[in-house]
């Protein structure tokens, strides 16, 4: 009975973390309109959350290995609830929202990875696949409920309630976790030690790369390459020093395990594609096809509902056959979704859109369970916190890259295409009017939300030109996703060729 209460209490935070992901993406169009936020600011609402998680996943895992998984989970839960309350009550500008999302991401970093570990340690080895599947079912529930619930909240109550919803549920999870989850018996007598020479270079390297991702649309190519070089150099020094450190932040030796390394790379590719799907599809539906928030949520339900069904089934398959077959299946479905989305137009292509949504839902339902099992099953229990921290750090870097890179592609290509279209039509506008049109072409704004009397009889022409500009950029991004999914399949095949099955 105890393990089921623990699954419920910790599962609440798994639910909330994924609920916030889909709801907040759905709210981007509303936030962009309310604050006339640029594409970069809209991206930063997502990136700040992911950046905080990427920075502190490994550190939270290290703290958990010394101070106890329960203690760090509770601390992260409390921070998540407080920051959600701040976003729901006090945030009064787009910058305040970005800051609140950063602190929410810190709480996310200290809960998500540890949530999976805490649940798995309550189940016997032959049931760990089922335990992970159950946890991912809650992930699927959060992703599934998020779009329709988010659309309903946005349309009838306002965006602040998507954060306020976290407060009572988060408090319930904290109370149940405090009373039912046992303290880690191995924590007693341990002294926290951390290599103070190498650790700062990890944070410096990640921060510089995050800044490079955020600034990718604003700095010159030389400045961007310099930032990337400094970031990678800092991380390279960190990894080199960690090999010789007694108490490193990350056990770099884990990366010598090919199975673990391949799983990390596959997870990074998956998160890159998933993040840009969740970033672009709500903008496409609301600002290009003019769907309401509720209708958008209902459509995205097709993408997420299948996770609820597939996650526990995948868990049972893993208990019998291992994680590699479901992992391969997830990437195959991911590739199919990229093909389907590559055929979308500036009108609703029902067949391709539904195929893309369902395929991605199937992919997501199989992927998280199999990749988490693939990562955790290859490390000793005493390093599970660190290993899962690195796993989710890599995942968050992939997600940040997906949002930043897709934003760059959409912004630059749509800008170029729209200028070309306006030139061919012999149309010219003021600087401010062009800013509005460019924000419509990249999907961050809706043309009908602004005073467009300056367009006169050219309204239909401009509407077609802006939507066509977005679609061209969208197609290019989906083609890039297709290439990455193909690389993911190659990595899955490499897992099958390992001499000793992980």
N, C-alpha and C positions, 0 to 999 in steps of 0.2 A: 504493500500500500504506500509506503514511504516514497518509493522511487517514482510512483505515479504523481504524487503531490509535487515532488521536485521537478518532474518533467513539466507539469502544469505551471509552476511558479516561474521557473527559468524560461519556459517557453513563452511566457508573456512578453519578455524582453526581446526574444527572437521575433515574435509577432510585431512588436512596436517598431523595431529597427527596420524591418522590411516594409511595414505599413508606411512609415515616414518616407521611405525611398520613392514609392510610387505616388504617394499623395503630393509630396513636395514637387516632383517633376510635373505633376498635373497642374500645380499652382504657378508654374513659371510664367505662363502667358498672362495671368492675372497680376503677378508682381511686376512684370515688365510694363504693363499698362498703367498700374497705379503709380509707379515711381519713374516712368519713362526710362527704365533701366536699359543700358546698352547690352549687346550680346555678351561682352566680357563680364559685366555685372551679373547677368543671368547665369552665366557659367559658374561664377564664383559662389553663388548660392549653393551649388552642388559641390564644387571643388573644395571649398573651405571645410565642408563636412568630411569629405574623403581624405583631404590633406591631414587633418587632425588625426584621423584613424591611421593613416599610413605612418605618421610620425610616432605614434604611441602604441601601436599594436605590439611590437616587439618588447618595448619597455614594460607594458602592462603584463605581458607574458613572463618577463623576467621577475617582476615584482611578485607575480602570482606563485612562481616556483619557490620563492623565499618566504613571503608573508601569508601565503594561502590563497587558493583560488576563490574561496568564498569571500574573504575579506576584500579582495580587489574587485570582485564582481559587484559586491554591495556598494563600494565606493563609486564605481563607474555608473551603477544604476541611479544613485543619488544625484550625481552630476548631470546625467541625462534628463532626469525629472526637473531639476532646477532650471536648466537651460531651456527646456520646453516651456516651462512656466514664464520665463523671461520673454521668449519669442511670442507667446500667446498674449502677453499683457503689456510689456514695456517697449518692445522694439518698434521704433517709429520711423525708420528710414531703411533703405536698401542696405546701407553699410551696417546698421545695427542688426539686421537680419543675418548678414554674412558673419558677423562676430558671434551671434548666438548660435549659428549653425556650427561654427568651429568648436565651441565648447560642447555642443551636443555630440559632435564627432569624437571628442575626447572620451565622453561617457560611452559612446558606441564602441570605441577601441577596447575599453576595459570590460565589456560585457559579451559581445558576440562570440569571439573566439573561446573565451572561458565558459560560456554557456554550453557550447558543444562538449567541451571536456568534462564539465560537471555532470552533464546528463549521461555521457558514456561511462563514467566511472561508477555509476550506480547499477549498471547492467553487466551480466557475465559476458566473457569473450564471444561466445556463440550468438549473443544477442546485440552486439555492438552495432552491427549493420542496421538492425531494426531500430535501435535507439537513435542513431543518426537520422534514419529515415523519418522517424517520428518528429524529430526536431526540425527537419527540412519540410515536413508537412505543415508545421506551424509557419515556416518561412513562406511556403506556398499560400497558406491562408492569408498571411499579411499582404503578399503581393496580389492575391486574388481579390481580397476585400478592398484593398487600397484604391483602385481606380473608380469603382462605382460609389464607394463611401466618400472618397475624396471629391468626386464630381458633385455629389449631393451636398456635402458640407460647403464647398466653394460656392455653389449656386444659391444656397438658402441661408447660410450662416456666416460666410466669410472665411478667408484663409487662416485667420488666427486660431480657429477651432481645430484645425488639423494638428496644431501643436498642443493645445489644451487637452485634447483627447488623451495624450500620453500621461498626464499627471495622475488621475485616479488609478489607471491600470498599472502605472509604474510603482505607485505606493503599495498597491496590493502585492506586486511581485517582490518588493523589498521585504515586506512583512513576512510573507511565506518563506522566502529564501532564508531569512534570518533565523526562523524557528525550526525549519525542517532540514536544511543542508548542514551536514556535519563539517566541523573544522578539519582541515587537512592534518592528519597526525604527524606527518613528516616535517611540519613547519617548526615545531618546538625545538629550540636550541640553535636554530640556524642564524647565522649572521649575514646580513645582506652585504655582498661585495660586488663591485662593478669596476671594470677597467676604466679609469678616468682619462686615460690618454686617447684611446680609440673611440670611445662612445661619442664625444662631441663631434667627431668627423662624420658619424652616421647622421646626426641631426642636421649638421651643416650641409652635407651632400643632398639629403632629401629635400631640405628647404630650398636650396638653390635650384634643384630640378623642378620643384613645384612652381617656383617663381618663373622659371623658363617656360613651363607649360602655360601658365597664366598670361605671360607677356608675349607669347608666340605670335600674337597678332599685332603687336605694337613696336617691337624692337627690330633692328636690322638683322640680316642673316649672320653678319660677323659677330654682333653682340650675342645673338642666340647661341651660336657655336661656342663662343667663349664661356657662356653660362653653363652649357652642357658639359664642356671640357672640365671646368672647375668642379662641377657637381660630381661627375664620374671619377675624377681624380681623388676627391675627398672620400668617396665611397670605396674606391680601390684601396686607399691607405687604410681605411677602417677594416676592410676584410683581411688585408695582409697582416695588420697588427693583431686582429682577433685570432689569427692562426697561432700566434705565439703568446697570447694573453692567458693568464690563469683564470680570470673571471670575465670573459667577454659578454657583451650585450647579447650577441647571437652566437650560437654554437655553429661556426662556419663549417665544421666537419660534416654537418648534416647535408651540405650541398655536394659532398663527394659521393653521396648515394644517388646513382643515376635515376632510380625510380622516383625518389622524392623530388629531384631536380626537374624531371620531365613533367611531373604533376604540377609543380609550381608554374612552369612555362605555359602549360595548357590552361591552367586557371587564369593566368594573366591575360592570355588571348581571349578567353571567354568573357572576362570582366570588361575588357576593352570594348568588345562588340556589344555586350549587354548594356553598358553604360551609355553608349551613343544611341542605341535603340530607345532606351527610356528617356533620353534627353530630346531626341529629334521627333519621335512619333507624336507626343502630345502637341508639339508646335505645329507639326504637319496637319493634324486633325483639326485643331482649333483655329489656326491662323491661315491655313491654305484651303482646307475644305469647309471651314466655318461651322464646325460642329460645336455644340454646347459642351460645357464641362461634364455634364451628366452623360451625354451621348458618348463623349470621348472615354469616360470611365467604363461605360458598358462595353465599348469595343475592345478596350485593353483587357477586359475580363476574359476575353477569348484567349489572350496570351498567357494569363496567369492561373486560370482555374485548373488546368490539367496538372499543375504542380502538386495540388492536394492529393490527387489520385496516384500519381507516379512515384512520389517520394517514398512512401512506405513500401511500395512494390519493389523499388530499386534497392531499398535497405535489405529486404529479404533475399533478393538476387545476390547481393554482395555477400551475405552470410553463407551462401551456397557456392557461388562461382567466383567470388572476388570482385574487385572494383573495376577492372580494366575493360570488360565488355560493356557495362553501362556507361563508362566514360567515353568510349569510342562512339557508342550510340548517341550520346548527348552532342558530340561535335558534328556528327553527320546531320542531325536535325538542325543544328545551328547553321551549317552550310546551306541547307535547304531553305531556311528562313531568309538568309542573305539573297539567295536567288530570287525568291518571291518578292522581297522588298525592292530589288533592283528593277522590277517591272511596274512599280507604282507610278501613277501619273498625277496631274493636277485635277483629277476627278476621281471618284471612288472606284477603284478596280476591285470589285468585291471578291473575286476568286483569288487573286494574288494576295490581297491584303489579309483575307481570312487564313490562307495557307501559311503566310508568313507568321501571323500571330500564333496559330496553333503549333506550328513547327518549333517556334521559339519557346513556347510553353512546355512542350515535350522535352526540349533540350534542357531547359532550366530545371525541370522536375527530376531529370536523371543526373544532371551534372554536379550539383552541390553535394548531394549525398555521396556520390562516388569519389569526387575529388577530395573531400574532407577525410573520408576513410583511407584513401590512397596516401594522404600526407601523414595522418596520425599513426597508421598501422606500421610505419617503418622507423619509428623512434621509440626509445625507452620511455616508460611512463614518467620518470623524473624530468624528462626534457619535453614533455608534451605541451606545457605552457609556452615555452620558447618556440617550439616547432610550429604550433598553430599561430603564434604571433607573427612569425616570418611568413607563413602561408597567407595570412590576411593582409600583411603589409604589401606583399607582392600583388595581391588581388586589388588593393586600393590604388596602388600605383597604376595598374592596368586600367582601372575605372577612371581615374583622373585623366590619364592619357586619352582615353576614349572620348570623354567630354570635351577636353581642350582641343584635341585634334579635329574632331567632328565640327566643333564650333569654328575653327580656323577654315576648314574646307568649305563649309556652308557660307561663311561670311565672305571669303575671298572670291570663290567661284560665282556666287550669286551676284556680288558687286560687279565683277567683270562682265557677266552675262547681261545684267540690267543696263549698264552703260552702253553696251553694244546695241541692245534693243532700242533704247531711247535715241541713239544716234541714227539708227536705220529709219526710225519714224520721224526724225527731224524735230524731236521734242527737247526742250530745255527748261529747267526750273531753277529757283533760288537755292542757295546752300541749305537753308532750313528745310525746304520742300524735298530736296534730294535726300537729306538725312532720314526723313519719314519714309520715303520710297525704298531706300536701302534697308531700313529696319523691317519693312514689310517683305522685301525680297529674301532676307535671311531668316524669316519666320519668327522673329522676336516680337513683331507687332502685327496687328490686323488693320488693313486699310480702312475698313468701315468705322473704326474707332476714332478716326481723326477727321478734321474738317478738310475735305478734299475738293472743295469748290474750285480750287485753282486748276483742277484737271479738266473741268468743263466737259466737252463731248469726248475727251480722251479717256474717260474713266474705265470703260470696258477694255480698251487697248492696254492701259497701264495695269489693270488687274491681271490680264493674261500675261503681260511681260514679267510682272513680279512673281507670279506663281510658276511660270516657266523657268525663271532664274533659280528659284528654290529647288525645283525638281531636278534640274541639271546637276546642281551641287549635291543633292541627295543621292542621285544615281552614282556619282563618283565615289561618295562615301561608302555606299553599299558595295561597290566593286572592290574597294580596299578591304572591307570586311570579308568579302568572299575569298580574297587571297589569304588573309590571316586564318580563316577557318580551314582552308586547305593545309596550311602549315600545321594547324592543330591536329588534323587527321594524321599527318606524317609523324608527329610526336607520339600520338596514340599507338601507331604501328610500331614505333621504336620501343614502347613499353612491352609489347607482346614478344619482342625479340630478346628481352633480358634473359640471361641464362637461368637466374633464380627468380621465380615469380615473387614480387613484393608481397 
